[in-house]
Amino acid sequence: MKFFAPLRSMQKICSPCLALLATLTLMALSFESTKAGVGATFELPKLENALANFPIKGTVLDETGQPIPGVSVQLQGTTIGTVTDVNGKFALSVPDGGGMITFSFLGYDGYNQQVNSNSGVLTIRLKPSENALNEVVVTAFGVQKKVNVTGAVSTIDAKDILASPVGNITNALIGNAPGISGLQTSGEPGRNATKIFIRGVATYAGSSDPLIVIDGVEQPAERTYEQLNAMDANEIASVSILKDASSTAVYGIRAANGVIIVTTKRGVSGKPTLSFSTNFGATKAANLTESASSYDFALSRNRVIKSYNENENNPSYNPRVFTADDLWKFQNNRDYTPAEVAAMTFLNPEQKSSLNQSPALYYGNNDYYKDQFNNTGKQQQYNLGIRGGNEKVK
């Protein structure tokens, strides 16, 4: 029919045009530019490669079943990766053949999962790392990874504090971090806390005490160590000691002597965990000064009084001095001399003999200082704790 004649003519014209257009398109997508000596090659993506990828979806949870946001999800050997959202969910496009996916998050042990096209929806549970506290450090500007900290910061773990059976926290800090020293100014029971110096002796407003911050709360300067020493060592998670001048940018001039940041333990979700610990310690004086005997003291006292009277030419000054009988009693540890016993007519010979051999009660050679401080002092500590709960109560 004549009606189809124009269509055949149009088909003859359009076919070469379509072929030319396809050729130009392929040439435009595969070319090499040599301008300015820079070459770039562009190619059409292969359809079979795009169709070979398969999706992997899943959720990352902690040991209590709560989602963990921000977990790094990485396909090993590639640059393919993502992070979990606020609900702990992730989605990843994995090439054909599958591979090993690594899940990592600060404070948790890493986890590897082999995946393929039949893996389906994954549920990953991460366990807390035993070395989580060793990976981070608390600074004046927040919590940072140790590898990223450039300032002078030392950390003390809770187990190092518990290793020393001391009566207060300040004594436990000494020797567990470089650059920190202490001076114990008193041995009085209950007041044997250590005065801490960070990088030597420095003073601000007449005080060399560092600034102590407990869970973000600065302790008053007039009672620097009071709250710290009142704490139980089992309550502490970690201690950070800031030793350089950068801490003054946050805490001001009070940080000039250094800063001690104490972080206490937090409640955790999960099954209740009961803990009990006990320790026993003993203290004893390392060295006691040798004291004079009662006889030596009485003899020296008489000599001092006699010398004073002679030098001052003041015979009216005559305090009671020990007589010869008193000196004999001190020297022989007796309350009565033989002459005094013999004069006691109300005693029979056996009683007099017994009295002559009896040790003194009033003229004895007693060293009360050594009796009080030469003994071994004992201290015991018992700690009972429970942790656990849910997100609302823990």
C-alpha positions as CSV (number, residue, x, y, z in Angstrom):
1,M,0.0,0.0,0.0
2,K,1.2,3.6,-0.6
3,F,0.5,4.4,3.1
4,F,3.5,2.4,4.2
5,A,5.9,3.9,1.6
6,P,6.7,7.0,3.7
7,L,7.4,4.8,6.8
8,R,9.9,2.7,4.9
9,S,11.6,5.8,3.6
10,M,11.8,7.3,7.2
11,Q,13.2,4.0,8.5
12,K,15.9,4.0,5.9
13,I,16.9,7.6,7.0
14,C,16.6,7.0,10.8
15,S,18.6,3.8,11.0
16,P,21.9,5.4,9.9
17,C,21.1,8.3,12.3
18,L,20.6,6.0,15.2
19,A,23.8,4.1,14.4
20,L,25.7,7.4,14.2
21,L,24.2,8.6,17.5
22,A,25.2,5.4,19.3
23,T,28.7,5.6,17.9
24,L,29.1,9.2,19.1
25,T,27.8,8.3,22.5
26,L,30.3,5.5,23.0
27,M,33.0,7.7,21.7
28,A,32.0,10.4,24.2
29,L,32.1,7.9,27.1
30,S,35.4,6.4,26.1
31,F,37.9,9.1,25.3
32,E,41.3,10.3,26.4
33,S,42.0,13.9,27.1
34,T,45.5,15.1,26.6
35,K,45.1,18.7,27.5
36,A,47.7,20.0,29.9
37,G,49.3,16.6,29.9
38,V,46.5,15.1,32.0
39,G,44.8,11.8,30.9
40,A,41.5,10.5,32.0
41,T,39.6,7.5,30.8
42,F,35.9,7.0,31.3
43,E,34.1,3.7,30.7
44,L,30.5,2.5,31.0
45,P,30.0,0.4,34.1
46,K,29.7,-3.2,33.3
47,L,26.2,-4.4,33.9
48,E,27.3,-7.8,35.2
49,N,29.3,-6.2,38.0
50,A,26.4,-4.0,39.2
51,L,24.1,-7.0,39.3
52,A,26.7,-9.1,41.2
53,N,26.6,-7.1,44.5
54,F,24.2,-8.2,47.2
55,P,23.0,-6.3,50.2
56,I,23.9,-7.2,53.8
57,K,21.8,-5.7,56.6
58,G,21.8,-6.2,60.4
59,T,21.9,-4.7,63.9
60,V,24.8,-4.4,66.3
61,L,23.9,-4.9,70.0
62,D,25.8,-4.8,73.3
63,E,25.9,-7.6,75.9
64,T,22.6,-6.5,77.3
65,G,20.8,-6.4,74.0
66,Q,20.9,-2.6,73.6
67,P,21.8,-1.1,70.1
68,I,25.2,0.5,69.7
69,P,25.3,3.5,67.4
70,G,28.5,4.6,65.6
71,V,30.0,1.1,65.2
72,S,32.4,0.9,62.3
73,V,31.4,-1.8,59.8
74,Q,34.1,-2.6,57.3
75,L,34.5,-5.2,54.5
76,Q,38.1,-6.5,54.9
77,G,40.4,-5.8,52.0
78,T,38.2,-3.1,50.5
79,T,37.1,0.4,51.0
80,I,33.5,-0.6,51.5
81,G,32.2,0.4,54.9
82,T,29.6,2.2,56.9
83,V,28.6,3.0,60.5
84,T,25.6,2.0,62.5
85,D,22.8,4.5,63.0
86,V,21.2,5.5,66.3
87,N,19.3,2.2,66.4
88,G,22.4,0.1,65.8
89,K,21.3,-0.8,62.2
90,F,23.6,-0.9,59.2
91,A,23.3,-1.8,55.5
92,L,26.2,-2.7,53.2
93,S,26.6,-3.7,49.5
94,V,28.9,-6.7,49.3
95,P,30.4,-7.9,46.0
96,D,29.7,-11.4,44.7
97,G,31.6,-14.0,46.5
98,G,31.1,-12.5,49.9
99,G,33.9,-11.6,52.4
100,M,34.7,-10.9,56.0
101,I,33.1,-8.0,57.7
102,T,34.8,-6.4,60.7
103,F,32.8,-4.6,63.5
104,S,34.8,-2.3,65.8
105,F,33.8,0.2,68.5
106,L,35.8,1.9,71.2
107,G,35.6,0.0,74.5
108,Y,34.5,-3.2,72.9
109,D,36.3,-6.2,71.4
110,G,36.3,-6.4,67.6
111,Y,34.2,-9.0,65.9
112,N,34.5,-10.6,62.4
113,Q,31.6,-12.1,60.5
114,Q,31.9,-14.1,57.2
115,V,29.0,-13.2,54.9
116,N,27.7,-14.4,51.5
117,S,24.6,-13.9,49.5
118,N,22.7,-16.3,51.8
119,S,23.6,-14.6,55.1
120,G,20.4,-12.7,55.4
121,V,19.8,-10.2,58.3
122,L,22.7,-10.2,60.8
123,T,22.5,-9.7,64.6
124,I,26.0,-8.9,66.0
125,R,26.7,-8.7,69.7
126,L,29.8,-7.0,70.9
127,K,31.5,-7.7,74.2
128,P,33.1,-5.0,76.4
129,S,36.9,-5.0,76.1
130,E,38.9,-5.8,79.3
131,N,41.4,-3.2,78.2
132,A,38.9,-0.4,77.4
133,L,40.2,1.9,80.1
134,N,43.8,1.5,78.8
135,E,42.7,2.7,75.4
136,V,41.3,6.1,76.5
137,V,42.4,8.8,78.9
138,V,40.4,11.5,80.7
139,T,41.8,15.0,80.0
140,A,40.7,18.5,80.8
141,F,39.0,18.6,77.4
142,G,37.1,15.3,77.7
143,V,37.8,11.6,77.0
144,Q,40.4,11.0,74.2
145,K,42.2,8.0,72.8
146,K,45.7,7.7,74.2
147,V,47.3,7.8,70.8
148,N,45.7,11.2,70.2
149,V,46.9,12.8,73.5
150,T,49.8,15.1,73.1
151,G,49.9,16.6,76.6
152,A,51.6,15.3,79.7
153,V,49.0,13.0,81.2
154,S,49.4,9.9,83.3
155,T,46.7,7.4,84.1
156,I,46.3,5.0,87.1
157,D,44.0,2.0,86.7
158,A,41.6,0.9,89.5
159,K,43.5,-2.4,90.0
160,D,46.7,-0.5,90.7
161,I,45.0,1.4,93.5
162,L,43.5,-1.7,95.0
163,A,46.9,-3.5,94.9
164,S,48.1,-1.4,97.9
165,P,46.3,-2.1,101.2
166,V,46.5,1.5,102.4
167,G,44.0,3.5,104.5
168,N,43.4,6.3,102.0
169,I,43.5,7.0,98.3
170,T,46.3,9.6,98.3
171,N,48.8,7.1,99.7
172,A,47.8,4.6,97.0
173,L,48.5,7.1,94.2
174,I,52.2,7.5,95.1
175,G,54.5,5.3,93.1
176,N,51.8,4.4,90.5
177,A,52.5,7.2,88.0
178,P,55.6,9.1,86.9
179,G,56.0,12.7,88.0
180,I,54.0,12.4,91.2
181,S,55.5,12.4,94.7
182,G,54.1,12.6,98.2
183,L,55.0,13.6,101.7
184,Q,53.3,12.1,104.7
185,T,53.3,14.8,107.4
186,S,51.6,12.9,110.2
187,G,51.4,9.3,111.4
188,E,48.4,10.0,113.7
189,P,45.7,7.4,113.1
190,G,43.1,8.8,110.8
191,R,45.3,11.7,109.7
192,N,48.1,9.9,107.9
193,A,47.1,11.2,104.4
194,T,49.8,12.1,101.9
195,K,50.4,15.6,100.6
196,I,50.8,15.3,96.8
197,F,53.3,17.1,94.6
198,I,53.1,17.0,90.8
199,R,56.4,17.6,89.0
200,G,58.1,18.9,92.2
201,V,57.1,21.6,94.7
202,A,55.2,24.5,93.3
203,T,53.0,27.0,95.0
204,Y,49.9,29.0,94.2
205,A,48.5,31.3,96.9
206,G,50.8,29.6,99.4
207,S,49.6,26.1,98.6
208,S,51.3,23.3,96.6
209,D,48.2,21.1,96.5
210,P,47.0,20.1,93.1
211,L,43.4,20.6,92.0
212,I,41.3,17.5,92.5
213,V,38.3,16.9,90.3
214,I,35.9,14.0,91.2
215,D,33.4,13.2,88.5
216,G,33.6,16.8,87.2
217,V,33.3,18.5,90.6
218,E,36.2,20.6,91.7
219,Q,37.2,20.1,95.4
220,P,37.6,23.2,97.6
221,A,41.1,24.4,98.2
222,E,40.7,24.4,102.0
223,R,39.7,20.7,102.0
224,T,41.7,19.4,99.0
225,Y,42.0,15.7,100.0
226,E,39.0,15.4,102.3
227,Q,36.5,13.8,99.8
228,L,39.2,11.9,98.0
229,N,40.4,10.1,101.1
230,A,36.8,9.5,102.2
231,M,36.1,7.4,99.1
232,D,36.4,3.7,98.9
233,A,39.0,2.5,96.5
234,N,36.5,0.0,94.9
235,E,34.4,3.0,93.7
236,I,37.1,4.4,91.5
237,A,37.3,3.4,87.8
238,S,40.4,5.4,86.8
239,V,42.6,8.4,87.8
240,S,44.1,10.8,85.3
241,I,46.9,13.2,86.4
242,L,47.4,16.3,84.2
243,K,50.9,17.6,84.5
244,D,51.3,20.4,81.9
245,A,50.0,23.9,81.6
246,S,47.3,23.1,79.1
247,S,44.9,22.2,81.9
248,T,44.9,25.8,83.1
249,A,42.9,26.7,79.9
250,V,39.9,24.8,81.4
251,Y,40.4,24.9,85.2
252,G,42.1,28.3,85.5
253,I,45.0,29.2,87.8
254,R,44.1,26.5,90.4
255,A,45.5,24.0,87.9
256,A,48.9,25.5,88.1
257,N,50.0,22.8,90.5
258,G,48.5,20.0,88.4
259,V,45.1,18.4,88.2
260,I,44.0,15.0,89.5
261,I,40.8,13.8,87.7
262,V,39.0,10.9,89.4
263,T,36.3,9.0,87.5
264,T,34.1,6.7,89.6
265,K,32.4,3.6,88.4
266,R,29.0,3.8,86.7
267,G,25.9,1.5,86.8
268,V,25.5,-1.0,84.0
269,S,22.5,-2.7,82.5
270,G,22.2,-6.4,82.7
271,K,21.9,-9.1,85.2
272,P,22.7,-8.2,88.8
273,T,26.3,-8.9,89.8
274,L,27.3,-9.3,93.4
275,S,30.9,-8.6,94.4
276,F,32.7,-9.0,97.7
277,S,36.3,-8.2,98.5
278,T,38.4,-8.1,101.7
279,N,41.9,-7.2,102.6
280,F,44.1,-7.2,105.6
281,G,47.0,-5.0,106.4
282,A,49.5,-4.4,109.2
283,T,51.6,-1.4,110.1
284,K,54.5,-1.0,112.4
285,A,57.0,1.8,113.1
286,A,60.2,1.3,111.1
287,N,62.4,2.8,113.7
288,L,61.9,4.1,117.3
289,T,64.3,6.4,119.1
290,E,66.1,4.7,122.0
291,S,64.8,6.2,125.2
292,A,66.7,6.8,128.4
293,S,66.1,4.5,131.4
294,S,64.4,5.8,134.5
295,Y,67.7,5.9,136.4
296,D,69.5,7.8,133.6
297,F,66.6,10.3,133.4
298,A,66.7,10.9,137.2
299,L,70.4,11.3,137.3
300,S,70.4,13.7,134.4
301,R,67.7,15.8,136.0
302,N,69.7,16.2,139.2
303,R,72.8,17.2,137.2
304,V,70.8,19.9,135.2
305,I,69.4,21.4,138.4
306,K,72.7,21.5,140.1
307,S,74.4,23.0,137.1
308,Y,71.7,25.7,136.8
309,N,72.1,26.7,140.5
310,E,75.8,26.9,140.2
311,N,75.8,29.0,137.0
312,E,73.0,31.3,138.1
313,N,74.3,31.5,141.6
314,N,70.7,31.1,142.8
315,P,70.6,28.7,145.7
316,S,67.0,29.6,146.4
317,Y,66.0,27.7,143.2
318,N,65.7,24.2,144.7
319,P,63.1,22.1,143.0
320,R,62.7,18.6,144.3
321,V,65.7,16.5,143.3
322,F,66.0,12.8,143.4
323,T,67.7,11.6,146.6
324,A,70.3,8.9,146.8
325,D,67.6,6.5,147.9
326,D,65.4,7.5,144.9
327,L,68.3,6.9,142.5
328,W,69.0,3.5,144.1
329,K,65.3,2.5,143.6
330,F,65.4,3.5,140.0
331,Q,68.6,1.7,139.4
332,N,67.5,-1.5,141.1
333,N,63.8,-1.5,140.1
334,R,62.6,-1.5,143.8
335,D,60.1,0.6,145.6
336,Y,61.9,0.4,149.0
337,T,65.5,0.3,150.0
338,P,66.7,-2.6,152.2
339,A,67.0,-0.1,155.1
340,E,63.3,0.9,154.7
341,V,62.2,-2.7,154.6
342,A,64.1,-3.5,157.7
343,A,62.4,-0.7,159.5
344,M,59.0,-2.1,158.8
345,T,58.4,-3.9,162.2
346,F,54.9,-4.9,161.3
347,L,56.3,-7.4,158.7
348,N,57.6,-10.8,159.5
349,P,60.9,-12.0,158.0
350,E,59.2,-13.8,155.1
351,Q,57.2,-10.7,154.1
352,K,60.3,-8.5,154.3
353,S,62.3,-11.0,152.1
354,S,59.4,-11.0,149.6
355,L,59.2,-7.2,149.5
356,N,62.9,-6.9,148.9
357,Q,62.5,-9.1,145.8
358,S,59.3,-7.5,144.4
359,P,59.6,-5.4,141.3
360,A,58.9,-1.7,141.6
361,L,55.5,-0.2,141.0
362,Y,56.4,3.4,141.3
363,Y,60.1,3.4,140.6
364,G,60.0,1.0,137.7
365,N,61.9,1.3,134.4
366,N,58.9,1.7,132.1
367,D,59.2,2.9,128.5
368,Y,55.6,4.0,127.7
369,Y,56.6,5.4,124.3
370,K,57.8,2.0,123.1
371,D,54.9,0.3,124.7
372,Q,52.5,2.4,122.6
373,F,54.3,2.5,119.3
374,N,56.3,-0.7,119.0
375,N,53.2,-2.9,118.5
376,T,51.9,-4.0,115.1
377,G,48.7,-2.2,114.1
378,K,46.2,-4.2,112.1
379,Q,43.6,-2.9,109.6
380,Q,40.8,-4.8,107.9
381,Q,38.5,-3.8,105.1
382,Y,35.4,-5.4,103.7
383,N,33.5,-4.3,100.6
384,L,30.2,-5.6,99.3
385,G,28.6,-4.3,96.1
386,I,25.9,-5.0,93.6
387,R,25.6,-3.8,90.0
388,G,23.0,-4.4,87.4
389,G,19.5,-3.4,86.3
390,N,17.9,-2.0,83.2
391,E,18.0,1.3,81.4
392,K,15.8,3.1,83.9
393,V,17.2,1.6,87.1
394,K,20.8,0.6,87.4
